[in-house]
Amino acid sequence: MDNTIQQPKNNILTVIIASSAGTLIEWYDMFLAIILAGALSVNLFPADGSSHFLETLAVVASSFMFRPIGSLIFGNIGDKIGRKYSFLLSLILMGASTFLIGCIPNFQSIGWAAPILLLVCRLMQGLAISGEYAGAVIYVAEHAPANRRGFYTGFIQATVPIGLLVCLSVIFVTRTVMSETDFNNFGWRIPFLLSSVLVLLSYFARKKLHESPVFEELKKAGKTSKAPVKEAFTTKGNVKLMLKAIFGGNAAQSSVMQTSLFVTLFFMQRAVKIEETTVLLITGVVTLCSAYFYQYFGALSDRIGRKKVLISGLISSLILIPVSFYLFMQIGNPDGLTEVHSISTEATLKIMGISFLLSVAGAATYGPLGAFMLEIFPTKIRYTSMGFAQNMGNGFIGGATTFVTEFIKTSFVVSAFMAPFIGLIYPIFLVVLAIIVNVLFIPETYKTDLTEEENVDTSNARNAGNSLSEV
């Protein structure tokens, strides 16, 4: 008689819904401060007649800078205690941080404590999202069939545009139901405060889930890592793999995504001078229409491989980024107007179409990336290794794109023609670097066994050695 106690299993649909919903909410929280940077600069910085938009972006970008540290903290928890516990903790931290941003008194009330509190909340958000994304992708993948990892993790990838869409919708509705003055005075707080309800619902849905079966088997066998952070940096070949993951995918992917979403949004607002409601409408429609392609490209990578899809997206982005921004200016402001203006329906549709193509290219870089990232690292240090590589590339390097592009535009003296576009050299450089690294150094991973205890580089070397000995 078999007395083995069967570990309770999660339904894959339940896993996807609970994991995706939580990640969607966390992206919603993360994006709010970026989109409302203008309102934050007015309320939480001194009203001294000068624009504090760049300083606000710097504070907002601080969350991306802090994410590599958070990835080591949550990776350590996820690899030692469990995937589920780690991303429950990250969800609570994100929800609390976002709610508190909506509670910060304005600069007139508490002075410089206002931007300092914003900075503290953004650092907490950076810590939270660093544990959330990697945990959700790994949790889903470790439940998924081997030949459908890209398909299932693609739902996690799609939470980025959907989270942004929810964010834009809440802001748009809030702006619509009140005057511009009321929104700038107190209405901007509402989207931050509302997120607490969504976070609580997601938390209780996730709490019902069981631990990942792959991790549970490793734990029962007594093979979990005792020091995940140390092993991530000392395991043979693992640092090299993290570097490949950072510069071969994550940094460029994040930069392309930031460029297609936020750099585009700010460019149309601040350079093309299009009315804000029109800009939000364009961004919202494009985000909605492109959301499907994140999951589509993840599924496609199950059939033809991660590299082919990723490189195609990178090459498309390299072409579309400069072309798109040039056309945004030519279509949206051909006369070089310096004041905010409306544009025709035809011009709006043209800009939507161009922006959509750029977003689809971004989806091709992001769709397969989650599956690719988790496949190159061994199970016992997967959370820590993937989290650090993802947050260093996606957060620290690529996540700074919005701030760096604005900083370059305001710091470099170039011709009047080049001035609005000079910031694009940053995402273009990262894309070119990723193409080179992918072509020359990145292994294909889509047939990797997730229970394999070796990383991809070590396994490839062993297999090559076995082949030679057979000869």
Order of alpha helices (4+ residues) and beta strands (2+ residues): alpha-alpha-alpha-alpha-alpha-alpha-alpha-alpha-alpha-alpha-alpha-alpha-alpha-alpha-alpha-alpha-alpha-alpha-alpha-alpha-alpha-alpha
